[in-house]
Amino acid sequence: MEKDFRRIQLVHFAFIGTWLLFLLMFKFLPPIQASLPLYVPAAMGFACLTDVTIGFVRRASHIAQATEILRNDPENRAGLAKWRVANIVSFAFAETATLFGFILRLLGTSWNIAGIFYGIGLLLLILWTPRKIEALPRGVS
């Protein structure tokens, strides 16, 4: 379990690194100077809200299933696989919020709007930091 936990921490760190790279890209890649209709950021906001909701639901269900398996048998390969997938999928959903902000900024939206999406992405990456699952003591079910 410890080796798998370290690997997921490395993947998590990579997702945080890509978040920083999306932010850094605008230093070298100026956005288009155009005004977008108001419905474009609103539509992206709705898509982001849907993305975050699905991320919360999927993470909760997959982590709960993996936790149940791993508390009883910490070396169960199926449980470890569920736990890894739950974490990686969560990171991807968090990164998607950042991508919405990146696209909006690239299309010419102000940082006031795009920054909200970037903030949501980083907040979710921090909130969904991988956690170890402690096994139940022997004889306890």
N, C-alpha and C positions, 0 to 999 in steps of 0.2 A: 504494500500500500504506500509506503514511504517513497519509493521510486516513482510510482504513478503520480503521487502528489507533487513531487518536484517537477515532473514533466509538465503537468497542467499549470504549475506556477510559471514555468518558462513560456508556455503558450500565452498565458494571461499577460505576462510582461511584453510579449511580442505585440499583442493587440493594443496595449497602452502605447507602445512605441509607434505603431501605425497611426494612432490617434494624433500623436505629436507630429508625425510626418505630414498628415493631412493639414495640420495647422501651419507647418513650416512651408509647405508648397506655395502658399500665397505670397511669400516673400519673393519668390522667383517667378511666379505665374500670376500676373495681374488679372483681375476679373474683367469681364465685359462691362463697359459703362452703358448700361441700358436700364430702363425702368420696367420692371415686371408688373403685369396686372396683379392686383391683390389676391385673386383666386389661386395663383400659383403657390405662394407661401402657405396659404390656407390649406390647399390640397396636400402639400407636403407635410404640413402639421397633422392633418388627419391621418395620412399614411404612417407617419411616425408614431402617433398615438396608438394606432392599430398594431404596429410592429412591437411597441413596448408592451402592450397588453398581451399579445401572443407570447412574447418572451417571458413575461412573468408567469403565465399559466403553464407553459411548457417546462420552464425551469422547475417550478414547484412540483409538478407531477413527476418528472424524471428524477429529480433529486430525492423525492420521497420514496420512490420505488427503489432507487439505488441504496438509500440509507437503510431501508428495511432489510435488504439482502445483506449488506455489508456489516450491519451491526451483529447479525447472527454468524456470519462467516466472512471475516475481513479479507480472505484470500480468494473469494469467489470471483472467477474471471468475468462471468456475465454481469455481476454487480459492479465490478470495476469498469467494465466497458460502458455500462449505463451511466455511471458517474462521470466518466470522461466525456461522453457525448453530451450529457446535460450541461457540463461546464463550457465546452467548446461552442455549442449552439447558443448558449447564453451570451458568450462573448460576441458572437456574430450578430445577434440581435442588437446588442449595445452598439456595435460598430456601425450598424445600419443607420442608427439615428445620427451619428456623426457624418455619414455619407450624405444624408439628406441636407445637412448644413453645408457640406462641401459643395454640393451641386447648386444649392441656392446662392452661395457666395460666388461661385463660378459664373452663374447667370446674371450677377450684378446686384443681388440683394445686399442690403447694408449688413454690417457686422452685428448690429443690434438684433436682427432677426436670425441670421445664420449662427450667431453665438449661442442662442438658446439651444439649437440642435446640437452644437458641439458640447455644450454644458451637460445636456441630457445624456449624450453618449459617454462622456467621462464619468458622470455620476453613476451610471449603470455599470460601467466597468469596475468602478470602485466598490459599489454595492454588491456586485456579483463576484467578488474575490473568492477563489476556491477555498473551501474549508475542509479540514480533515474530518472523517467520520470515525468516532470512537466506537470500538467493539464493546459489546455487552460482556460483563464478567462471566467466567465459566459457570455453568449451572443456572444462569438467569435467561429466561426466554421472553 
